[in-house]
Amino acid sequence: FICCQSQTQGAYLNQLLGNIIQQYFGRFLPSSPSASQAWQHPVLLAISSSVTIPGVSHLYKTTLQVISENYLQFKGHAPPPRLASVLAFILEALQRTKSTEMCNIELLLPVVLKCLVLVNEPQAKKLSTEILQCVIESCQTRSGGGLATQLTSMFRQFIQDYTTVYDNQVYSILEAVAVLDQPLVINLIPAMTEALRNSEYKQGLGRNIMQREAYKRLLSQLAEAGQAEILKLENESH
């Protein structure tokens, strides 16, 4: 009822819905994603059992907002508690609902990419990779250029935010994305080259040979466009 009404009844019911989701999500979230009760979470059951009911997309979006704001916040580089369980919930919700709404992807993708860069725990890394794959594949099933444009924009921001300090992780993630969607990564070549040069400028040491070699490995997987960019990098002078 709240889910259906909160779209038209204003901020109060939206806040009430968010508070209810927050309480139930944290209370029933298992300490480990392998726990037997993981897929009996009441919020997950509510989302997946009511996919065709009007208002459930709002419930899903609100759930992702609650998770993003309360359960996926890093403290510096320290990951949030029960991260693997939270990621397992998100992956299961994505697989059950097959949602490709842009507002949901905008909530998920930046934090998933952040997890892939900063988190070393194998289970959380594996789940983050699977979520990324699910998002990319879901976007590919939808027609229209708007989604692709937004996806490109978010990856461009990711490149700008992390290349200077975490270039190896960024290139590794983009190599995995290129396997799923090569045109997407090809469109990011200008952003990647710009980020490389900005990184070298900030370091003030001229060409960063190791970073350039890592970048060239990625470019070598990007067809003719990648090869052309490799030639540009090799021919440029400082």
N, C-alpha and C positions, 0 to 999 in steps of 0.2 A: 504493500500500500504506500509506504513512504517513498519507495523507489519511483512509483508511478506519479505520485503527487508532487515530489520535490522539484520537478521540472517547472511547475507552474505556480507553486506556492512560495517561492522566494527563498531568501537566504537562510531563514530559520530552519526549514525542513532539510535543506542541503547540509547545514551544519549538524543537525540531528542525525541524519543518515551517516555522515562521516564519523561522528562520535560512536555510533553503534558498530560500524564496521571496524573502527580502531580497537574497540574493546574486544570484540569477538575474534578479530584476526590475531591479536597478540595472545589471547587466552588459549586458543586452540592450535597455535603454531607449534609443531613439534620441535624438539631440540635438534633433531637430525632428520634430513629428508628421507632417510631409509626407515624411519619409524612406521609402524603398521598403520597408525592413524592419520598419516600424512594426507591421504586423498579422501579422507572423510571430514575434512575441514568444512564447517558449516557455510562459510562464505564462498568457498569453491563450489560446494554443492548448490548453493543458491544461484550462482552465476551460470553454471553449466546445465542445470535442470530447467532453466527458464529462458533459454536462448531466444525463443520465438515470442516471448511475452513483451508487450510494449513497455518501455522504460528500463529494460534490463541493460541496454547499452549504457544508460546513465549510471546504473548500479556498478557496472564494470569499470567505467571511467572513474567513478568516485573511489572505488576500491583501489585502483592503481594510484590515484592521487594520495590516498591515505598511506599506502605502502611506500611510495616515493618520499613523502614528507616525514614519515615516522620510523621507517624500518630500513631505509637504504641511504641514510646520511652518514658519510664518513667523518671521523674526527681526525683531521689532518690526513695522514695516510692510513690510519687504522680503520679497518672495515667494521661495519655495524655487527652487533650480535646476531647469531643465528642466520648469518647471511646465506648459507647454502640452503636452508629451509625456505627462506623467502624467495630465493631464485627458483627453487623447485616448484613452489606454489605458482609463480609467474609463468613458468614454462608449461605447467599443466593447464593453467587457465587459458593460455594462448592456444594450446593444442585442442582444447575442448571448444572454445568459442570461435577460433579461427578469425579473430578480429583483426582487421587491417585499417581501422579508423586512425587517421593521422594524429588526432589528439592523444590517442593511446600510445602510438609509436614514439611521439615526442616525449612522453613521460618515461618510456622504457629505454630507448636506445642510448641516450647519453650516459645513464648510470650503468648500463650493461657494458658499454665500452670502457667506462672508468674501472669497472671490476676487472676487465681483461688486462688493463694496464697495471693496476696497483695490487691486485690480489694474487697471491702465489698458492693458496690452498687448492689442491687439485680438484676437489669436488666442486667448489664454487667456480673455478675456472672452466671446468667441463660444462656445468649448467649455463654459465654465461655464454659459452660458445654455441650451445644448443639453442638458446634464446635468440642470439644473433642470427643463426641460420634460419630459425622459424620466422623471424621478422622479415628477412630478405626474401625468403620463398613466398611468404604471404603477400608481400608487396608485388612480387612478380605476377601473381594471379590476377591482379587488378589492372584494368585498363585506364588510360588517361595519364597525362604527363605531370599532373599536380603532385601526385605521390612521389614520383621519381625525383622531381625538383626538390621537394622537401627533404627527401632522404639524402640527396646530394648535399644539400645545405647543412644538414646535421653532421655528415661525415667531414665536410670542409671545416666546420667548427672544431671537431675532434682533432683534426690534423693541426690546426692552428694552436690549440690548447696544449698538445702533448709532444709535438715533434722535437722541440728544443731539448727536453730532458729525457724523453722516453722514445727516441727515434726507432730503436730496434723493435720495441713492442708495437709501435704504430705500424711499421712496415710488415711485421708478422701478421697482425690482425688484418691488414689490407690484402695481404696475400691470400688469406683464407676467404675474404669477401670476394676477391677476384675469381676464385673457383666457382662461387655461386652466381656472381653477376659481374662479368668482366667489363661490360659497357659502363657500369656505375663507377668502377675504379678508374677506367680510362678518362672519364669526365673529371676526375679529381687530380689528374696529372698537373695542371697549372697550379693548383693549390699546394700540392706536395713539393713541387720545385720551389715555389715561393717560400714555403716553410723551411726547406733546406737552406736556402740563401739567408733567410732571416736568422736561422740558428747559427750559421757560420758568422754572420755579422755580429751577433751578440757575443759569441765566443771570442771574436777578434783575433783569430789565429789563421785566417785564410781558409783554404779548402780543408774540409774535414774528410780525409780519405776514407776512413772506416764508415762514416755515415753515407758517403756517396756510393760506396760499394754495396752497402745494404739496400740503398734506394735503387741501384741498378739491377739488383737481383729481383726486386719487385717489378721494375719496368720491363724486364726480360719476359715477364709473363703476360704482358699487355699488348700483344700483337704488334702491328706496324707502328701504332702510336707510341708504344713504349720504346721500340727500337729507335724511332726518330728522336725521342727525348734523350735517350742515351747518347746519341751522336751530338746533340746540342751540348750536353754536359761535358763531353769529352773535348769539344772544339772551343768551348768558351775560355776566355783568359781573364785573369784578374789584374 
